[in-house]
Amino acid sequence: MILIIHIILSLISIVQATYTIFSPTKAKLQVGYLLTSGVIASGLIVSMVNNISIRQVCARGAIYLGLIVTMFVLAQKRIYIKTQLDFRGQREF
């Protein structure tokens, strides 16, 4: 059951992070951080319950985190650019 929750949570977090790239706000980033924390926590629980080797957990977790962190960085850059354009009175890109 926890594995299903983990998979659903990770898919939701990837979809939410993708949406945040295209429509970035600080609130959406915070939701993404919360979802990512949930995925990491549920992944640790799944690995402990199922006796999965740490090597497998780290490899899959690193791929997931690399993807999510890249998406969050892109969203943060878009928020920064939008803030700078708004501050200068210029139009949004």
ROZADO-43720 format. One record per atom (N, C-alpha, C, O): residue in three letters; atom name; x, y, z. Coordinates in steps of 0.05 Angstrom, whole numbers, plus 5000, padded with zeros to 4 digits. Example, Ala and Ser with C-alpha at 12.3 -4.5 7.8 and 13.67 -1.06 7.14 Angstrom:
<rs>
+------+------+------+------+------+
| rest | atom |   px |   py |   pz |
+------+------+------+------+------+
|  Ala |    N | 5264 | 4886 | 5156 |
|  Ala |   CA | 5246 | 4910 | 5156 |
|  Ala |    C | 5264 | 4934 | 5156 |
|  Ala |    O | 5285 | 4934 | 5169 |
|  Ser |    N | 5257 | 4955 | 5142 |
|  Ser |   CA | 5273 | 4979 | 5143 |
|  Ser |    C | 5258 | 5001 | 5157 |
|  Ser |    O | 5268 | 5023 | 5161 |
+------+------+------+------+------+
</rs>
This chain:
<rs>
+------+------+------+------+------+
| rest | atom |   px |   py |   pz |
+------+------+------+------+------+
|  Met |    N | 5016 | 4976 | 5000 |
|  Met |   CA | 5000 | 5000 | 5000 |
|  Met |    C | 5017 | 5025 | 5000 |
|  Met |    O | 5012 | 5044 | 4986 |
|  Ile |    N | 5038 | 5025 | 5016 |
|  Ile |   CA | 5056 | 5048 | 5018 |
|  Ile |    C | 5070 | 5052 | 4991 |
|  Ile |    O | 5077 | 5075 | 4984 |
|  Leu |    N | 5076 | 5031 | 4977 |
|  Leu |   CA | 5089 | 5033 | 4951 |
|  Leu |    C | 5071 | 5047 | 4931 |
|  Leu |    O | 5080 | 5064 | 4916 |
|  Ile |    N | 5045 | 5041 | 4932 |
|  Ile |   CA | 5026 | 5054 | 4914 |
|  Ile |    C | 5024 | 5084 | 4920 |
|  Ile |    O | 5024 | 5101 | 4902 |
|  Ile |    N | 5023 | 5090 | 4946 |
|  Ile |   CA | 5022 | 5118 | 4954 |
|  Ile |    C | 5048 | 5132 | 4946 |
|  Ile |    O | 5047 | 5155 | 4936 |
|  His |    N | 5070 | 5119 | 4948 |
|  His |   CA | 5096 | 5131 | 4940 |
|  His |    C | 5096 | 5136 | 4910 |
|  His |    O | 5105 | 5158 | 4902 |
|  Ile |    N | 5087 | 5118 | 4894 |
|  Ile |   CA | 5087 | 5121 | 4865 |
|  Ile |    C | 5068 | 5144 | 4857 |
|  Ile |    O | 5075 | 5161 | 4841 |
|  Ile |    N | 5044 | 5144 | 4868 |
|  Ile |   CA | 5025 | 5165 | 4862 |
|  Ile |    C | 5035 | 5192 | 4871 |
|  Ile |    O | 5033 | 5212 | 4856 |
|  Leu |    N | 5047 | 5194 | 4894 |
|  Leu |   CA | 5058 | 5219 | 4904 |
|  Leu |    C | 5081 | 5229 | 4886 |
|  Leu |    O | 5083 | 5253 | 4881 |
|  Ser |    N | 5098 | 5211 | 4877 |
|  Ser |   CA | 5120 | 5219 | 4860 |
|  Ser |    C | 5110 | 5229 | 4832 |
|  Ser |    O | 5120 | 5248 | 4821 |
|  Leu |    N | 5090 | 5216 | 4822 |
|  Leu |   CA | 5078 | 5225 | 4796 |
|  Leu |    C | 5065 | 5252 | 4799 |
|  Leu |    O | 5068 | 5269 | 4782 |
|  Ile |    N | 5050 | 5255 | 4821 |
|  Ile |   CA | 5037 | 5281 | 4826 |
|  Ile |    C | 5058 | 5303 | 4829 |
|  Ile |    O | 5055 | 5325 | 4818 |
|  Ser |    N | 5080 | 5297 | 4842 |
|  Ser |   CA | 5101 | 5318 | 4846 |
|  Ser |    C | 5114 | 5325 | 4820 |
|  Ser |    O | 5122 | 5348 | 4815 |
|  Ile |    N | 5118 | 5306 | 4802 |
|  Ile |   CA | 5130 | 5311 | 4776 |
|  Ile |    C | 5111 | 5328 | 4759 |
|  Ile |    O | 5120 | 5347 | 4746 |
|  Val |    N | 5086 | 5322 | 4759 |
|  Val |   CA | 5066 | 5337 | 4744 |
|  Val |    C | 5064 | 5366 | 4756 |
|  Val |    O | 5064 | 5385 | 4741 |
|  Gln |    N | 5064 | 5368 | 4782 |
|  Gln |   CA | 5062 | 5394 | 4795 |
|  Gln |    C | 5087 | 5411 | 4789 |
|  Gln |    O | 5085 | 5435 | 4785 |
|  Ala |    N | 5110 | 5399 | 4789 |
|  Ala |   CA | 5135 | 5413 | 4783 |
|  Ala |    C | 5135 | 5423 | 4754 |
|  Ala |    O | 5145 | 5445 | 4748 |
|  Thr |    N | 5125 | 5406 | 4736 |
|  Thr |   CA | 5124 | 5414 | 4708 |
|  Thr |    C | 5105 | 5438 | 4705 |
|  Thr |    O | 5111 | 5457 | 4691 |
|  Tyr |    N | 5082 | 5437 | 4718 |
|  Tyr |   CA | 5063 | 5459 | 4718 |
|  Tyr |    C | 5075 | 5484 | 4729 |
|  Tyr |    O | 5070 | 5506 | 4719 |
|  Thr |    N | 5091 | 5481 | 4750 |
|  Thr |   CA | 5104 | 5504 | 4763 |
|  Thr |    C | 5124 | 5518 | 4744 |
|  Thr |    O | 5127 | 5542 | 4745 |
|  Ile |    N | 5136 | 5503 | 4726 |
|  Ile |   CA | 5155 | 5515 | 4707 |
|  Ile |    C | 5140 | 5534 | 4689 |
|  Ile |    O | 5149 | 5556 | 4683 |
|  Phe |    N | 5116 | 5526 | 4680 |
|  Phe |   CA | 5101 | 5542 | 4660 |
|  Phe |    C | 5085 | 5564 | 4673 |
|  Phe |    O | 5078 | 5584 | 4660 |
|  Ser |    N | 5079 | 5561 | 4698 |
|  Ser |   CA | 5063 | 5582 | 4713 |
|  Ser |    C | 5075 | 5585 | 4741 |
|  Ser |    O | 5062 | 5576 | 4760 |
|  Pro |    N | 5099 | 5596 | 4743 |
|  Pro |   CA | 5113 | 5596 | 4769 |
|  Pro |    C | 5102 | 5617 | 4789 |
|  Pro |    O | 5097 | 5640 | 4782 |
|  Thr |    N | 5099 | 5608 | 4813 |
|  Thr |   CA | 5094 | 5625 | 4836 |
|  Thr |    C | 5108 | 5613 | 4860 |
|  Thr |    O | 5116 | 5590 | 4860 |
|  Lys |    N | 5113 | 5630 | 4880 |
|  Lys |   CA | 5126 | 5620 | 4904 |
|  Lys |    C | 5109 | 5600 | 4918 |
|  Lys |    O | 5120 | 5580 | 4930 |
|  Ala |    N | 5083 | 5603 | 4918 |
|  Ala |   CA | 5065 | 5584 | 4932 |
|  Ala |    C | 5067 | 5557 | 4918 |
|  Ala |    O | 5067 | 5536 | 4932 |
|  Lys |    N | 5068 | 5556 | 4892 |
|  Lys |   CA | 5070 | 5531 | 4877 |
|  Lys |    C | 5097 | 5517 | 4883 |
|  Lys |    O | 5099 | 5493 | 4885 |
|  Leu |    N | 5118 | 5533 | 4886 |
|  Leu |   CA | 5144 | 5522 | 4893 |
|  Leu |    C | 5143 | 5509 | 4921 |
|  Leu |    O | 5154 | 5488 | 4925 |
|  Gln |    N | 5130 | 5522 | 4940 |
|  Gln |   CA | 5127 | 5512 | 4967 |
|  Gln |    C | 5112 | 5485 | 4967 |
|  Gln |    O | 5118 | 5467 | 4982 |
|  Val |    N | 5090 | 5484 | 4951 |
|  Val |   CA | 5075 | 5459 | 4948 |
|  Val |    C | 5094 | 5437 | 4937 |
|  Val |    O | 5093 | 5414 | 4946 |
|  Gly |    N | 5110 | 5444 | 4917 |
|  Gly |   CA | 5128 | 5426 | 4905 |
|  Gly |    C | 5149 | 5415 | 4926 |
|  Gly |    O | 5156 | 5392 | 4926 |
|  Tyr |    N | 5158 | 5433 | 4943 |
|  Tyr |   CA | 5177 | 5425 | 4963 |
|  Tyr |    C | 5164 | 5405 | 4982 |
|  Tyr |    O | 5177 | 5385 | 4990 |
|  Leu |    N | 5140 | 5411 | 4990 |
|  Leu |   CA | 5125 | 5393 | 5008 |
|  Leu |    C | 5121 | 5365 | 4995 |
|  Leu |    O | 5125 | 5345 | 5008 |
|  Leu |    N | 5113 | 5365 | 4970 |
|  Leu |   CA | 5109 | 5340 | 4956 |
|  Leu |    C | 5135 | 5324 | 4953 |
|  Leu |    O | 5135 | 5300 | 4957 |
|  Thr |    N | 5157 | 5338 | 4947 |
|  Thr |   CA | 5183 | 5325 | 4945 |
|  Thr |    C | 5191 | 5313 | 4972 |
|  Thr |    O | 5202 | 5291 | 4973 |
|  Ser |    N | 5186 | 5328 | 4993 |
|  Ser |   CA | 5193 | 5317 | 5020 |
|  Ser |    C | 5177 | 5292 | 5025 |
|  Ser |    O | 5187 | 5272 | 5037 |
|  Gly |    N | 5151 | 5292 | 5017 |
|  Gly |   CA | 5134 | 5268 | 5021 |
|  Gly |    C | 5144 | 5245 | 5005 |
|  Gly |    O | 5144 | 5222 | 5014 |
|  Val |    N | 5154 | 5250 | 4981 |
|  Val |   CA | 5164 | 5228 | 4964 |
|  Val |    C | 5189 | 5216 | 4977 |
|  Val |    O | 5193 | 5192 | 4977 |
|  Ile |    N | 5207 | 5233 | 4986 |
|  Ile |   CA | 5231 | 5223 | 4999 |
|  Ile |    C | 5225 | 5207 | 5024 |
|  Ile |    O | 5236 | 5186 | 5028 |
|  Ala |    N | 5206 | 5217 | 5040 |
|  Ala |   CA | 5199 | 5203 | 5065 |
|  Ala |    C | 5186 | 5176 | 5059 |
|  Ala |    O | 5192 | 5156 | 5071 |
|  Ser |    N | 5167 | 5176 | 5040 |
|  Ser |   CA | 5154 | 5151 | 5033 |
|  Ser |    C | 5174 | 5131 | 5020 |
|  Ser |    O | 5171 | 5107 | 5023 |
|  Gly |    N | 5193 | 5142 | 5005 |
|  Gly |   CA | 5214 | 5125 | 4993 |
|  Gly |    C | 5231 | 5111 | 5014 |
|  Gly |    O | 5238 | 5088 | 5012 |
|  Leu |    N | 5237 | 5126 | 5035 |
|  Leu |   CA | 5253 | 5114 | 5057 |
|  Leu |    C | 5236 | 5093 | 5071 |
|  Leu |    O | 5247 | 5072 | 5079 |
|  Ile |    N | 5211 | 5098 | 5075 |
|  Ile |   CA | 5194 | 5077 | 5088 |
|  Ile |    C | 5192 | 5053 | 5070 |
|  Ile |    O | 5194 | 5030 | 5080 |
|  Val |    N | 5188 | 5056 | 5044 |
|  Val |   CA | 5186 | 5033 | 5026 |
|  Val |    C | 5212 | 5017 | 5026 |
|  Val |    O | 5212 | 4993 | 5027 |
|  Ser |    N | 5235 | 5031 | 5027 |
|  Ser |   CA | 5260 | 5017 | 5027 |
|  Ser |    C | 5265 | 5001 | 5053 |
|  Ser |    O | 5276 | 4980 | 5052 |
|  Met |    N | 5256 | 5012 | 5075 |
|  Met |   CA | 5259 | 4998 | 5100 |
|  Met |    C | 5240 | 4974 | 5102 |
|  Met |    O | 5248 | 4953 | 5112 |
|  Val |    N | 5215 | 4978 | 5094 |
|  Val |   CA | 5196 | 4956 | 5095 |
|  Val |    C | 5203 | 4933 | 5077 |
|  Val |    O | 5199 | 4910 | 5084 |
|  Asn |    N | 5212 | 4939 | 5053 |
|  Asn |   CA | 5217 | 4918 | 5033 |
|  Asn |    C | 5247 | 4909 | 5032 |
|  Asn |    O | 5254 | 4893 | 5014 |
|  Asn |    N | 5263 | 4919 | 5050 |
|  Asn |   CA | 5292 | 4912 | 5050 |
|  Asn |    C | 5305 | 4915 | 5023 |
|  Asn |    O | 5319 | 4897 | 5013 |
|  Ile |    N | 5302 | 4938 | 5011 |
|  Ile |   CA | 5314 | 4945 | 4986 |
|  Ile |    C | 5342 | 4956 | 4992 |
|  Ile |    O | 5346 | 4970 | 5011 |
|  Ser |    N | 5362 | 4949 | 4975 |
|  Ser |   CA | 5389 | 4957 | 4980 |
|  Ser |    C | 5391 | 4988 | 4977 |
|  Ser |    O | 5377 | 5000 | 4962 |
|  Ile |    N | 5410 | 4999 | 4993 |
|  Ile |   CA | 5414 | 5028 | 4993 |
|  Ile |    C | 5423 | 5037 | 4966 |
|  Ile |    O | 5418 | 5060 | 4958 |
|  Arg |    N | 5437 | 5020 | 4951 |
|  Arg |   CA | 5447 | 5028 | 4925 |
|  Arg |    C | 5424 | 5033 | 4905 |
|  Arg |    O | 5425 | 5053 | 4891 |
|  Gln |    N | 5404 | 5016 | 4906 |
|  Gln |   CA | 5380 | 5021 | 4889 |
|  Gln |    C | 5365 | 5046 | 4897 |
|  Gln |    O | 5356 | 5061 | 4880 |
|  Val |    N | 5362 | 5050 | 4923 |
|  Val |   CA | 5348 | 5073 | 4933 |
|  Val |    C | 5362 | 5098 | 4925 |
|  Val |    O | 5349 | 5117 | 4916 |
|  Cys |    N | 5388 | 5099 | 4928 |
|  Cys |   CA | 5403 | 5123 | 4922 |
|  Cys |    C | 5403 | 5129 | 4892 |
|  Cys |    O | 5401 | 5152 | 4884 |
|  Ala |    N | 5405 | 5109 | 4875 |
|  Ala |   CA | 5405 | 5113 | 4846 |
|  Ala |    C | 5379 | 5124 | 4837 |
|  Ala |    O | 5378 | 5144 | 4822 |
|  Arg |    N | 5357 | 5112 | 4845 |
|  Arg |   CA | 5331 | 5122 | 4837 |
|  Arg |    C | 5324 | 5149 | 4849 |
|  Arg |    O | 5313 | 5166 | 4836 |
|  Gly |    N | 5332 | 5152 | 4874 |
|  Gly |   CA | 5327 | 5178 | 4888 |
|  Gly |    C | 5342 | 5200 | 4875 |
|  Gly |    O | 5333 | 5223 | 4873 |
|  Ala |    N | 5367 | 5195 | 4867 |
|  Ala |   CA | 5384 | 5215 | 4855 |
|  Ala |    C | 5372 | 5224 | 4828 |
|  Ala |    O | 5372 | 5248 | 4821 |
|  Ile |    N | 5362 | 5205 | 4813 |
|  Ile |   CA | 5350 | 5212 | 4787 |
|  Ile |    C | 5325 | 5229 | 4791 |
|  Ile |    O | 5321 | 5250 | 4778 |
|  Tyr |    N | 5308 | 5221 | 4810 |
|  Tyr |   CA | 5284 | 5236 | 4816 |
|  Tyr |    C | 5291 | 5264 | 4826 |
|  Tyr |    O | 5280 | 5284 | 4816 |
|  Leu |    N | 5309 | 5266 | 4845 |
|  Leu |   CA | 5316 | 5292 | 4856 |
|  Leu |    C | 5330 | 5310 | 4835 |
|  Leu |    O | 5325 | 5334 | 4835 |
|  Gly |    N | 5346 | 5298 | 4818 |
|  Gly |   CA | 5358 | 5314 | 4797 |
|  Gly |    C | 5338 | 5326 | 4779 |
|  Gly |    O | 5340 | 5350 | 4771 |
|  Leu |    N | 5317 | 5311 | 4771 |
|  Leu |   CA | 5296 | 5321 | 4755 |
|  Leu |    C | 5280 | 5343 | 4769 |
|  Leu |    O | 5275 | 5364 | 4757 |
|  Ile |    N | 5272 | 5338 | 4793 |
|  Ile |   CA | 5256 | 5357 | 4808 |
|  Ile |    C | 5272 | 5383 | 4814 |
|  Ile |    O | 5261 | 5405 | 4811 |
|  Val |    N | 5296 | 5380 | 4822 |
|  Val |   CA | 5313 | 5404 | 4828 |
|  Val |    C | 5316 | 5421 | 4803 |
|  Val |    O | 5315 | 5445 | 4804 |
|  Thr |    N | 5321 | 5408 | 4780 |
|  Thr |   CA | 5323 | 5423 | 4755 |
|  Thr |    C | 5298 | 5438 | 4749 |
|  Thr |    O | 5299 | 5462 | 4741 |
|  Met |    N | 5275 | 5425 | 4753 |
|  Met |   CA | 5249 | 5439 | 4748 |
|  Met |    C | 5245 | 5462 | 4767 |
|  Met |    O | 5236 | 5484 | 4759 |
|  Phe |    N | 5253 | 5459 | 4793 |
|  Phe |   CA | 5250 | 5481 | 4812 |
|  Phe |    C | 5268 | 5504 | 4806 |
|  Phe |    O | 5261 | 5527 | 4809 |
|  Val |    N | 5292 | 5498 | 4797 |
|  Val |   CA | 5311 | 5520 | 4790 |
|  Val |    C | 5300 | 5535 | 4766 |
|  Val |    O | 5302 | 5560 | 4766 |
|  Leu |    N | 5290 | 5521 | 4746 |
|  Leu |   CA | 5278 | 5535 | 4723 |
|  Leu |    C | 5255 | 5553 | 4732 |
|  Leu |    O | 5252 | 5576 | 4723 |
|  Ala |    N | 5238 | 5543 | 4749 |
|  Ala |   CA | 5215 | 5559 | 4759 |
|  Ala |    C | 5224 | 5583 | 4775 |
|  Ala |    O | 5214 | 5605 | 4772 |
|  Gln |    N | 5245 | 5579 | 4792 |
|  Gln |   CA | 5255 | 5601 | 4808 |
|  Gln |    C | 5267 | 5623 | 4790 |
|  Gln |    O | 5264 | 5647 | 4795 |
|  Lys |    N | 5281 | 5615 | 4769 |
|  Lys |   CA | 5292 | 5634 | 4750 |
|  Lys |    C | 5270 | 5650 | 4736 |
|  Lys |    O | 5272 | 5674 | 4732 |
|  Arg |    N | 5248 | 5636 | 4729 |
|  Arg |   CA | 5226 | 5650 | 4716 |
|  Arg |    C | 5213 | 5670 | 4735 |
|  Arg |    O | 5205 | 5691 | 4727 |
|  Ile |    N | 5210 | 5662 | 4760 |
|  Ile |   CA | 5199 | 5680 | 4780 |
|  Ile |    C | 5217 | 5705 | 4783 |
|  Ile |    O | 5207 | 5727 | 4785 |
|  Tyr |    N | 5243 | 5700 | 4784 |
|  Tyr |   CA | 5262 | 5723 | 4787 |
|  Tyr |    C | 5260 | 5741 | 4763 |
|  Tyr |    O | 5260 | 5766 | 4766 |
|  Ile |    N | 5260 | 5730 | 4739 |
|  Ile |   CA | 5258 | 5747 | 4715 |
|  Ile |    C | 5232 | 5763 | 4715 |
|  Ile |    O | 5232 | 5787 | 4709 |
|  Lys |    N | 5210 | 5750 | 4721 |
|  Lys |   CA | 5184 | 5763 | 4722 |
|  Lys |    C | 5185 | 5786 | 4743 |
|  Lys |    O | 5174 | 5808 | 4737 |
|  Thr |    N | 5196 | 5781 | 4766 |
|  Thr |   CA | 5198 | 5801 | 4787 |
|  Thr |    C | 5214 | 5825 | 4777 |
|  Thr |    O | 5206 | 5848 | 4782 |
|  Gln |    N | 5236 | 5820 | 4764 |
|  Gln |   CA | 5253 | 5841 | 4754 |
|  Gln |    C | 5239 | 5858 | 4733 |
|  Gln |    O | 5241 | 5882 | 4732 |
|  Leu |    N | 5225 | 5844 | 4715 |
|  Leu |   CA | 5210 | 5858 | 4694 |
|  Leu |    C | 5187 | 5875 | 4706 |
|  Leu |    O | 5182 | 5897 | 4697 |
|  Asp |    N | 5173 | 5863 | 4725 |
|  Asp |   CA | 5152 | 5878 | 4738 |
|  Asp |    C | 5163 | 5903 | 4753 |
|  Asp |    O | 5150 | 5924 | 4753 |
|  Phe |    N | 5186 | 5899 | 4766 |
|  Phe |   CA | 5198 | 5921 | 4782 |
|  Phe |    C | 5206 | 5944 | 4763 |
|  Phe |    O | 5203 | 5967 | 4771 |
|  Arg |    N | 5216 | 5937 | 4740 |
|  Arg |   CA | 5225 | 5958 | 4721 |
|  Arg |    C | 5202 | 5969 | 4704 |
|  Arg |    O | 5206 | 5988 | 4689 |
|  Gly |    N | 5178 | 5958 | 4708 |
|  Gly |   CA | 5155 | 5968 | 4693 |
|  Gly |    C | 5154 | 5958 | 4664 |
|  Gly |    O | 5140 | 5970 | 4648 |
|  Gln |    N | 5169 | 5937 | 4659 |
|  Gln |   CA | 5169 | 5926 | 4632 |
|  Gln |    C | 5148 | 5904 | 4629 |
|  Gln |    O | 5137 | 5895 | 4650 |
|  Arg |    N | 5142 | 5897 | 4605 |
|  Arg |   CA | 5122 | 5876 | 4601 |
|  Arg |    C | 5134 | 5849 | 4607 |
|  Arg |    O | 5158 | 5844 | 4607 |
|  Glu |    N | 5116 | 5831 | 4613 |
|  Glu |   CA | 5124 | 5803 | 4617 |
|  Glu |    C | 5132 | 5790 | 4591 |
|  Glu |    O | 5122 | 5798 | 4570 |
|  Phe |    N | 5150 | 5771 | 4592 |
|  Phe |   CA | 5159 | 5758 | 4567 |
|  Phe |    C | 5140 | 5739 | 4557 |
|  Phe |    O | 5144 | 5727 | 4536 |
+------+------+------+------+------+
</rs>
